[in-house]
Amino acid sequence: MYNNNNNQVVPGAKNALDKMKYEVASEVGVNLKQGYNGDISARDAGRIGGNITKKLIQMAEQQLAGK
């Protein structure tokens, strides 16, 4: 049986994360389009995901530090 762990913890965050995805893709030079992006390489997808993770960790650390 398939177990989907992609449940949203904060329902309103989806739009902000989508916006961040396109911003990060632009920053790293990957051309994402709305909808299907299965034609990008795994390396480019990883660069986008890795940079999103870095930004989210930075944001969390700043919040924890009270900035």
C-alpha positions in Angstrom: 0.0 0.0 0.0 1.3 3.5 -0.9 1.8 5.9 2.0 1.9 9.6 1.1 3.8 11.7 3.5 3.4 14.9 1.6 0.6 16.2 3.8 0.6 19.9 4.5 1.2 20.9 8.0 0.4 24.5 7.3 -2.3 24.7 4.6 -1.6 28.3 3.6 2.1 27.6 3.0 1.7 25.9 -0.4 1.5 29.2 -2.4 4.5 30.6 -0.6 6.5 27.4 -1.3 5.5 27.5 -4.9 6.6 31.1 -5.2 9.9 30.2 -3.5 10.4 27.3 -5.9 10.2 29.6 -9.0 12.4 32.3 -7.3 15.1 29.8 -6.4 14.9 28.2 -9.9 15.5 31.6 -11.4 18.4 32.3 -9.1 20.2 29.0 -10.0 19.5 29.5 -13.7 16.9 26.7 -14.2 13.9 27.5 -16.4 10.8 26.2 -14.7 7.4 26.6 -16.3 3.9 26.3 -14.8 2.7 22.7 -14.7 4.8 19.8 -15.8 8.6 20.1 -15.5 9.6 16.5 -16.0 12.0 17.5 -18.7 14.5 19.1 -16.3 17.5 17.1 -15.1 17.7 15.5 -11.7 20.7 17.6 -11.0 18.7 20.8 -11.7 15.8 19.6 -9.6 18.2 18.8 -6.8 19.8 22.2 -7.0 16.3 23.8 -6.6 15.3 21.6 -3.7 18.6 22.0 -2.0 18.5 25.8 -2.2 14.9 25.9 -1.0 15.9 23.8 2.0 18.8 26.1 2.8 16.5 29.1 2.6 13.9 27.5 4.9 16.6 26.6 7.4 17.9 30.1 7.4 14.4 31.5 7.9 13.8 29.1 10.8 17.1 29.9 12.4 16.4 33.7 12.2 13.0 33.1 13.8 14.5 31.1 16.6 17.1 33.7 17.2 14.3 36.4 17.4 15.4 38.3 14.3 
